[in-house]
Each structure stands twice: as structure tokens, then as C-alpha cells.
Amino acid sequence: IFAVVLFIFVVAVTANVVMILLIHIDSRLHSPMYFLLSQLSIMDTVYICITVPKMLQDLLSKEKNISFLGCAVQIFLYLTLIGGEFFLLGLMAYDRYVAVCNPLRYPVLMNRRICLFMVIGSWVGGSLNGFMLTPITMSFPFCGSREINHFFCEIPAVLKLSCMDTSLYETLMYSCCVLMLLIPISIISVSYTRILITVHRMNSAEGRRKAFATCSSHIMVVSIFYGAAFYTNVLPHSYHTPEKDKVVSAFYTILTPMLNPLIYSLRNKDVAAALRKVLGRWVSSQRI
């Protein structure tokens, strides 16, 4: 397990860092879409570093301990990053809508100022989630067993250690998460509905192909990320078991940060071309 998790961690961090560097280096990738994609890679890099290094340490050590403060920090950062990705993926759908449906107005509607506002809004929206839920979660009294039946401090697993009845708080927390999910899901649904209508009206097969190529990577990432989020935050408690929760949590905390840059790099000609260009320069320099 240690070897598998370490391999995924190294691939995820490497792929995201390479994506960030490619977007920064190659002038052809200096566009709003790739700027937002670089922010997604930054979030994924921080996101996987919150839980996996501690998990790897626990796999090797006999005493698998985490301090109260460490657990609180892990919860806060986890909530901030997952909330930030929710909003950022929704705003990336709006970017695709403008690119396909209003290409002539794209430079105006997606200028640098608006892109910065989108990124800052995503980080702030995610941090509000963390600031709101973390203090309440950690304020409950914990007695008896202090053993968290999970590989990191996820709120449902931590709340099971509380001496008090947390059912009301859990209901309010899930309601808050559902409302938080509705905002980006609404943006994604409206954006892709308009995109489908526009593509359907296109007479050019080449135009349809380009529109599909523009949106396909984002649709795949959204489906993976929101599918796991739907299970965690929307399905009733009767569908949840500790084992299922661990599997789903492992999927979106370990695998998703690795899959996101791979999906975008493998399905995006501009990113693949930029990667080949950088590798070509490196090979040439080695020969010299």
C-alpha cells in the first residue's frame, strides 16, 4: 500500500508541477483557460499534500498519532481546497461557455482582471467553508476512544468520537454542503446547456469538433470530482459505511489530483505540444 500511494503521490505532484511550469513558460498557453487550469493544478498540489504525506508516515510507523491542532489544520485546509475546487470548476465551465458561444467577446469577458477575480473568489469561497465548519467540529467534547477510523481527519469520522449528539450539526453541515454544491453545479449546467444549443446550431463539422475538444477535458474532470462529492455530501447516511467512505475519500483525495493534469495533458493538443517543445529543448541541450 505504501508503494502504491507513494507512486500516485509522486506522479500527481510531478504532473501538476509540470502543468504549472508549462503554462508559465509557453506563451501559447498564456490565455484565461490555461490560467484557470494552472490554478486548478496549484489547488491539486496543495490538496494532495494535506493528507498523503501524513498517511505515508502512518503506514510506516507503529504509533499513528495526530495532534488536536494538526487535525484541526488538516480539516480546515481540506475544506478550503475542496470548496475552492468546487467554485473554480464551475467558473471554468463559464470560461468554456464564453469561448464557444461568444468567441468575439472572449478577450473582453475573460480579461485578466476578471480571471483574477474568479481565482480569488474561489479561494475565498473555499476558505469560508473551512472557517465556518472547522471551529464548530473541533469544539465538540471528545471522550472515550480517540481512534479515528479513517486515514485522515475527515469531519464525519471525527464527529463519531464526540460524546454529544451531533445529528443536528451533521444535518446543518450537509445542508450547507449541498447549497455550496448547487452554486457551481448551476453555473456548469447553464453553461453547458448553452454550449450544447450553440453546437447543435453549428453547420460546420470542424466547428463542432473544436467545441467538443475544448470542453471534453473539463467535463471529464467535473464528472469525476463532483461524482465523489455527490456521494459524500448528498447521499443519506444509510448509504454510508466507514469502508465505503474510506474508498471514496481515497479516490478524491489521492487519485483525483493525479487524474486532473493527466486528463488535460493527454486530451489537449496545446499542452501536449508545449510539453514536446520543452522536452525537445532539454534533449538538444543534453546532446550539446
C-alpha positions as CSV (number, residue, x, y, z in Angstrom):
1,I,0.0,0.0,0.0
2,F,2.8,2.4,0.9
3,A,4.5,1.8,-2.5
4,V,1.2,2.3,-4.4
5,V,0.3,5.5,-2.5
6,L,3.8,6.9,-2.8
7,F,3.8,6.3,-6.6
8,I,0.5,8.0,-7.0
9,F,1.6,10.9,-4.9
10,V,4.9,11.4,-6.8
11,V,3.0,11.2,-10.2
12,A,0.3,13.6,-9.0
13,V,2.8,16.3,-7.7
14,T,5.1,15.9,-10.7
15,A,2.2,16.1,-13.2
16,N,0.7,19.2,-11.6
17,V,4.0,21.0,-11.2
18,V,4.9,20.3,-14.8
19,M,1.5,21.6,-15.9
20,I,2.0,24.8,-13.9
21,L,5.5,25.3,-15.4
22,L,4.4,24.6,-18.9
23,I,1.6,27.2,-18.6
24,H,4.1,29.7,-17.2
25,I,6.8,29.1,-19.8
26,D,4.9,28.6,-23.1
27,S,3.5,31.9,-24.4
28,R,0.8,30.0,-26.4
29,L,-0.7,28.9,-23.1
30,H,-1.0,32.5,-21.7
31,S,-4.8,32.6,-22.0
32,P,-7.6,32.7,-19.4
33,M,-8.4,29.0,-19.9
34,Y,-4.8,27.9,-19.0
35,F,-4.5,30.5,-16.3
36,L,-7.5,28.9,-14.6
37,L,-6.1,25.4,-15.3
38,S,-2.8,26.4,-13.6
39,Q,-4.8,27.5,-10.5
40,L,-6.5,24.1,-10.5
41,S,-3.1,22.4,-10.6
42,I,-1.9,24.6,-7.7
43,M,-5.0,23.5,-5.7
44,D,-4.5,19.9,-6.5
45,T,-0.8,20.0,-5.5
46,V,-1.7,21.6,-2.1
47,Y,-4.7,19.3,-1.8
48,I,-2.8,16.0,-2.1
49,C,0.0,17.3,0.2
50,I,-2.5,17.9,3.0
51,T,-3.3,14.2,3.6
52,V,-1.0,11.9,1.8
53,P,2.4,12.6,3.4
54,K,0.9,12.0,6.9
55,M,-0.8,8.9,5.5
56,L,2.6,7.6,4.2
57,Q,4.2,8.3,7.6
58,D,1.4,6.4,9.4
59,L,1.8,3.4,7.1
60,L,5.4,3.0,8.2
61,S,5.1,4.0,11.9
62,K,3.7,1.9,14.7
63,E,2.1,4.9,16.5
64,K,-0.3,6.6,14.1
65,N,-0.9,9.8,16.0
66,I,-2.0,13.3,15.1
67,S,-2.3,16.3,17.4
68,F,-5.5,18.1,18.1
69,L,-4.2,21.2,16.3
70,G,-2.8,19.1,13.5
71,C,-6.2,17.5,13.0
72,A,-7.9,21.0,13.0
73,V,-5.5,22.3,10.4
74,Q,-6.0,19.3,8.2
75,I,-9.8,19.7,8.3
76,F,-9.5,23.5,7.6
77,L,-7.1,23.1,4.6
78,Y,-9.1,20.1,3.3
79,L,-12.4,22.1,3.4
80,T,-10.8,25.2,1.9
81,L,-9.2,23.3,-1.1
82,I,-12.2,21.1,-1.8
83,G,-14.5,24.2,-1.7
84,G,-12.1,26.2,-3.8
85,E,-12.1,23.4,-6.5
86,F,-15.9,23.3,-6.5
87,F,-16.1,27.0,-7.3
88,L,-13.1,27.0,-9.7
89,L,-14.5,24.1,-11.8
90,G,-17.8,26.0,-12.0
91,L,-16.1,29.1,-13.2
92,M,-14.0,27.1,-15.7
93,A,-17.4,26.0,-17.2
94,Y,-18.3,29.7,-17.7
95,D,-15.0,30.2,-19.4
96,R,-15.8,27.4,-21.9
97,Y,-19.3,28.9,-22.4
98,V,-17.8,32.3,-23.4
99,A,-15.2,30.7,-25.6
100,V,-17.7,28.6,-27.6
101,C,-20.8,30.9,-27.5
102,N,-19.2,34.4,-27.6
103,P,-15.8,33.9,-29.1
104,L,-15.5,37.5,-30.4
105,R,-16.2,39.0,-27.0
106,Y,-13.9,36.4,-25.2
107,P,-11.0,38.9,-24.7
108,V,-13.4,41.4,-23.0
109,L,-15.5,39.0,-21.0
110,M,-12.4,37.0,-19.8
111,N,-9.8,39.6,-19.3
112,R,-7.0,39.3,-16.7
113,R,-8.9,41.3,-14.1
114,I,-12.0,39.0,-14.3
115,C,-9.7,35.9,-14.2
116,L,-8.0,37.2,-11.0
117,F,-11.4,37.9,-9.5
118,M,-12.5,34.3,-10.3
119,V,-9.4,32.8,-8.7
120,I,-9.6,35.0,-5.6
121,G,-13.3,34.3,-5.3
122,S,-12.7,30.5,-5.5
123,W,-10.1,30.7,-2.7
124,V,-12.2,32.9,-0.5
125,G,-15.3,30.8,-1.1
126,G,-13.4,27.7,-0.1
127,S,-11.9,29.3,3.0
128,L,-15.3,30.5,4.2
129,N,-16.3,26.8,4.2
130,G,-13.2,26.0,6.3
131,F,-13.6,28.9,8.7
132,M,-17.3,28.1,9.3
133,L,-17.1,24.3,9.8
134,T,-13.7,23.7,11.4
135,P,-14.2,25.6,14.7
136,I,-17.6,24.0,15.3
137,T,-16.4,20.5,14.6
138,M,-13.4,20.8,16.9
139,S,-15.5,22.4,19.7
140,F,-17.4,19.2,20.5
141,P,-16.2,17.3,23.5
142,F,-14.3,14.1,22.6
143,C,-14.2,11.3,25.2
144,G,-13.5,7.6,25.3
145,S,-11.8,6.2,22.2
146,R,-9.7,8.8,20.4
147,E,-9.2,6.5,17.4
148,I,-10.3,8.0,14.1
149,N,-11.5,5.2,11.8
150,H,-10.0,6.9,8.7
151,F,-6.7,7.7,7.0
152,F,-7.1,11.5,7.7
153,C,-9.2,13.9,9.8
154,E,-12.4,14.0,7.8
155,I,-15.3,15.6,9.6
156,P,-17.8,12.6,9.7
157,A,-15.1,10.3,11.1
158,V,-14.0,12.9,13.7
159,L,-17.6,13.6,14.8
160,K,-18.1,9.9,15.6
161,L,-15.7,10.4,18.6
162,S,-17.9,13.1,20.2
163,C,-19.7,12.5,23.5
164,M,-22.6,14.7,22.4
165,D,-25.3,14.2,19.9
166,T,-24.1,15.7,16.7
167,S,-27.0,14.8,14.5
168,L,-28.4,18.4,14.3
169,Y,-24.9,19.7,13.3
170,E,-24.4,17.0,10.7
171,T,-27.8,17.8,9.2
172,L,-26.9,21.5,9.0
173,M,-23.4,20.7,7.7
174,Y,-24.8,18.5,4.9
175,S,-27.4,21.2,4.1
176,C,-24.6,23.8,3.9
177,C,-22.5,21.5,1.6
178,V,-25.5,20.8,-0.7
179,L,-26.2,24.6,-1.0
180,M,-22.5,25.1,-1.7
181,L,-22.5,22.4,-4.4
182,L,-25.6,24.0,-6.0
183,I,-23.8,27.2,-6.9
184,P,-21.1,25.7,-9.1
185,I,-23.4,22.9,-10.4
186,S,-25.9,25.6,-11.5
187,I,-23.1,27.5,-13.4
188,I,-21.9,24.3,-15.0
189,S,-25.4,23.2,-16.0
190,V,-26.4,26.5,-17.5
191,S,-23.0,26.9,-19.3
192,Y,-23.1,23.5,-20.9
193,T,-26.8,23.8,-21.8
194,R,-26.0,27.0,-23.8
195,I,-22.9,25.3,-25.3
196,L,-25.0,22.3,-26.5
197,I,-27.5,24.6,-28.0
198,T,-24.8,26.6,-29.8
199,V,-23.0,23.4,-31.0
200,H,-26.3,22.0,-32.3
201,R,-26.9,25.1,-34.4
202,M,-23.4,24.9,-36.0
203,N,-23.3,23.9,-39.6
204,S,-19.6,23.1,-39.6
205,A,-18.4,19.7,-38.5
206,E,-15.0,21.2,-37.8
207,G,-16.6,23.8,-35.5
208,R,-18.4,21.1,-33.6
209,R,-15.2,19.1,-33.3
210,K,-13.3,22.1,-31.9
211,A,-16.1,22.9,-29.5
212,F,-16.1,19.3,-28.2
213,A,-12.3,19.2,-27.9
214,T,-12.5,22.5,-25.9
215,C,-15.0,21.1,-23.4
216,S,-14.3,17.4,-23.2
217,S,-11.4,17.5,-20.7
218,H,-13.3,19.8,-18.3
219,I,-16.4,17.6,-18.5
220,M,-14.4,14.5,-17.5
221,V,-12.8,16.3,-14.6
222,V,-16.1,17.7,-13.4
223,S,-17.7,14.2,-13.6
224,I,-15.0,12.6,-11.5
225,F,-14.8,15.3,-8.9
226,Y,-18.5,16.0,-8.5
227,G,-19.4,12.3,-8.6
228,A,-17.3,11.7,-5.4
229,A,-18.6,14.9,-3.8
230,F,-22.2,13.8,-4.5
231,Y,-21.7,10.6,-2.7
232,T,-20.0,12.3,0.3
233,N,-22.3,15.3,0.7
234,V,-25.7,14.4,-0.8
235,L,-26.5,10.7,-0.3
236,P,-28.3,9.9,3.0
237,H,-26.4,8.3,6.0
238,S,-28.0,4.9,5.2
239,Y,-25.8,4.6,2.1
240,H,-22.6,5.4,4.1
241,T,-20.3,2.9,5.8
242,P,-16.8,3.5,7.1
243,E,-15.3,1.3,4.4
244,K,-17.2,3.0,1.6
245,D,-16.3,6.4,2.9
246,K,-12.6,5.5,3.0
247,V,-12.6,4.3,-0.6
248,V,-14.4,7.4,-1.9
249,S,-12.2,9.7,0.2
250,A,-9.1,7.9,-1.1
251,F,-10.4,8.4,-4.7
252,Y,-10.9,12.2,-4.5
253,T,-8.0,13.0,-2.2
254,I,-5.4,10.8,-3.8
255,L,-6.5,9.8,-7.3
256,T,-8.3,12.9,-8.5
257,P,-5.2,15.3,-8.1
258,M,-3.3,12.8,-10.3
259,L,-6.0,12.3,-12.9
260,N,-6.8,16.0,-13.5
261,P,-3.4,17.1,-15.1
262,L,-3.2,13.8,-17.0
263,I,-6.6,14.2,-18.5
264,Y,-5.8,17.8,-19.5
265,S,-2.4,17.0,-20.9
266,L,-3.4,13.9,-22.8
267,R,-6.6,15.4,-24.3
268,N,-5.2,18.9,-25.0
269,K,-3.1,19.4,-28.1
270,D,-1.7,22.8,-26.9
271,V,-0.4,21.3,-23.6
272,A,1.0,18.2,-25.4
273,A,2.7,20.5,-28.0
274,A,4.2,22.6,-25.2
275,L,5.5,19.5,-23.4
276,R,7.1,18.1,-26.6
277,K,8.7,21.5,-27.2
278,V,10.2,21.7,-23.7
279,L,11.4,18.0,-23.9
280,G,12.9,18.7,-27.3
281,R,14.9,21.6,-25.9
282,W,16.1,19.5,-23.0
283,V,17.2,16.6,-25.3
284,S,19.0,19.1,-27.6
285,S,20.8,20.7,-24.6
286,Q,21.9,17.2,-23.4
287,R,23.3,16.3,-26.8
288,I,25.3,19.6,-26.9
